[in-house]
Amino acid sequence: MEQVTLEAIPQVQVAPVQTRRRQRIGLYGGTFNPVHTAHLMVADQVGHALRLNRVDFLPDAVPPHVDKKTAIDATDRVAMLRLAIQDNPLFGLELAEIQRGGVSYTYETVKQLKEAHPENDYYFIIGGDMVDYLPKWYRINDLLKIVNFVAVRRPGAKNESQYPVIWVDVPEVQIASSDIRQRVAQGESIRYLVPTRVEQYIKEHDLYHGRN
């Protein structure tokens, strides 16, 4: 009988199974009309407090709770976001809602992201004032199964919820996009309210003048 040595058996190279590491991703949704310093501060504080791998800003296409007349074109809002976040490696930009178009419902967005990236655990960042409205959110019970809510405490809000919410304390910086739009329309300074690059973009593209 012929003896077969191990050296005579062809060696089959088996490629290692590629497993994607689990990632903790923050989602910070909003109209960002325009993005301002408080947005950036909240995202940075929450990202570090919860040790997130990344915090993605999630601009909406057509928010269900904002007067459509006050939101400028998504192209400009996204451009300002890119300028605002470019210096912070913790920040990213998620354009799922812009690309999908139509009214932006958080459930549909997170469901889409989970299907595309099952390795990610998502943390949706909202203000304490928005927590009060969670019972009215579209498919809130289904949403709670696929995302973790992170709430930033806000003065004047209840800052409590019947739903599982992770509370994070951040410095109180009260800046509103509506106030920035009004200041621009009235020719007032918005320096330090928005990043310098965003201020320059608003001037160069003549945004918000004559309206708030």
Sequence and secondary structure as in RCSB ss.txt:
>XXXX:A:sequence
MEQVTLEAIPQVQVAPVQTRRRQRIGLYGGTFNPVHTAHLMVADQVGHALRLNRVDFLPDAVPPHVDKKTAIDAT
DRVAMLRLAIQDNPLFGLELAEIQRGGVSYTYETVKQLKEAHPENDYYFIIGGDMVDYLPKWYRINDLLKIVNFV
AVRRPGAKNESQYPVIWVDVPEVQIASSDIRQRVAQGESIRYLVPTRVEQYIKEHDLYHGRN
>XXXX:A:secstr
     GGGS             EEEEEEEE  TT  HHHHHHHHHHHHHTT SEEEEEE SB TTS GGG   HH
HHHHHHHHHHTT TTEEE  HHHHH SB  HHHHHHHHHHH TTEEEEEEEEHHHHTTGGGSTTHHHHTTT EEE
EE  TTS    SS EEEE        HHHHHHHHHTT   BTTB HHHHHHHHHTT STT  
